[in-house]
Each structure stands twice: as structure tokens, then as C-alpha cells.
Amino acid sequence: MTRKHLFSLRPRPRVVQIGGRPFVSEGLREHAWDDFYHRALTMTWPVFFSLAITVFLMFNALFAMIYQIDPTGIANQYPKGLAGAFFFSVETLATVGYGDMHPQSVYTHIVATAEIITGMGNIAVFTGLIFARFSRPRAKIIFGKHPIVRMIDGKQTLMMRVANMRLNLIAQASAQLHLVRMHSTPEGFQLRRIEDMKLLRDQHPIFMLSWNVMHVIDEDSPMYGTTPEGLEAGEATLLLTIEGVDETTSQSMMARHQWGTKDVRWNHRYVDLVHRDENGVNVIDYTVFDEVLPLDEEEQKAT
């Protein structure tokens, strides 16, 4: 492979899932330091600490080589050579100050000063990133795998089940539901349209356990008169967003989930989460959270 071909290599395309459909991005040029802060916050903890350790080792190895330009600049250097200079760099960067090894030339003092100034900046950056990762609010909200469509109070209703895994209070909880699908204009122009879906209740004052988010499919609904086949042909996606304030941390939090049309179960019902044990205590069984059952004939007649 020639140098020209090597520098013309494009980065691996990113894949984004929307409603279970993959979208591959092409033509975006990304460099290692582009949006480093966002990358540092979104990468996994093992990758983050591996990166921090790698930077630490490379930083000290670089200064060890610089120290070795003056082989006699470090007093009591042990072991001799690059290894001793590396350990001296680590001690200097950490400001440990054991006292055994110390600068004994002007050159080494200058290099140690430069290392301390640069090292303090690196430590501040990684300390700030660790704090930002720990302090970033994360919603522990789970969403049912399958939205369902069934008759409720004589009206065809779309329902989605969500739950708060922390079992603490989420104050001012609100929900927004959107339908994203392809739309063709009379001129033949195709665009992906985002349509608002009105919820039966879009506020939950005490969201602690579970919440059945419901949308009535009436004349004002974007899903009115549609069929599963029609939604699939339009590449439809349901997007539900939950927002609120965590009472424990007093921080705003948000959770989002999306479903493709193949995830929707028509004429189904959710398995009940709550039941009473032999002592009359209400028990919430989250092991059946994702389970749905088809409506039997009597339930369909009742609706």
C-alpha cells in the first residue's frame, strides 16, 4: 500500500439505528481529536481508563527520553538508563518527592519544571473528565419491548409500558410521543416527516413505579386508518421521550426509546405487573415487564 493510498483511507462508517433500520453514514471525515470531550464522556469506563493509562505511560516515557539527554542530570538515579529516568518522571509528575532521586543540573531542573506544568494540566483534564462522567445524570428508565394496540373504553388505543428502575420519585415527569415515517407529496417529493401524537396523559406527578403511556387512535391521530402493512411500507418509527427531575439528585434527566413497526403488537395486552401474595401485600413483578399476550375471544368481544 502506497503512502497516497494510506492517507486516502476513509474512517469506518458509523451505523445509526432508527426504528430497527440501520443508517450508514458516509463522507464524514473524523480525526482523533475531533470532539474529544464528547468522546471521552460517551466511551465505556474500561476504554476511558485504558486511554488515561496509555497517555500517562507515553507522557512519562517521552520525558524520560528528554531527561536522558543529560545522563548525569538526575542524582542517585536507579536503575541507570531509561528505566531510572522513567521512574523519576513518574515521581516528578506525581510530586511524590521521595528524595532519593532529584535534579542536580540546570537542564534537568528546567525539564522537571516543564513536566510539572504540563503534567498538572493533564491531571486537571482527566480529573475533570472523571468528575463529569460520574456527575452526569443518567435515567434508569426501562421501556417495554413491544407497544400494543387494543380497544380501551371503546377506543382503539396505542399503549407503551415504561418503568422507573430506581424506584425513587421522578418529579414533573412528562412524556412526548412522535411518529416518524416517510411521506410523499403530490409533487412526488419524499421526506421523512415527524408527526406529534397526543397522549391521553402526558404528565405523571409521582412517577415511581410504572407508567402506561397511551395514545388514542382517533380521527386526529397520525395512525388513524393505517394498517401494520401501511406503517411498514412507510418505514414508520415510534419515538417516546420521558423527561423529569430526579428527586434524589435534583437533576433533570431524560430517557428516549424507539420502536419499529414490527415491534408493535396488535390486539394484544400486557401481562399484569402487580399481584397480591398470600399475605395480601402488593408485589410488582418486573420479570414479566416485556411479556404481551394476544387478546382472547371474550376480551375482543368485550371491547
Helices and strands as residue ranges (DSSP letters): H 3-7, E 15-18, E 21-24, H 36-42, H 45-67, E 74-75, H 82-93, E 102-103, H 106-135, E 141-143, E 148-152, E 155-164, E 170-184, E 190-197, E 203-204, E 210-216, H 228-233, E 237-246, E 251-260, G 261-263, E 265-266, E 268-270, E 274-276, E 282-284, G 286-288, E 292-294, H 297-302
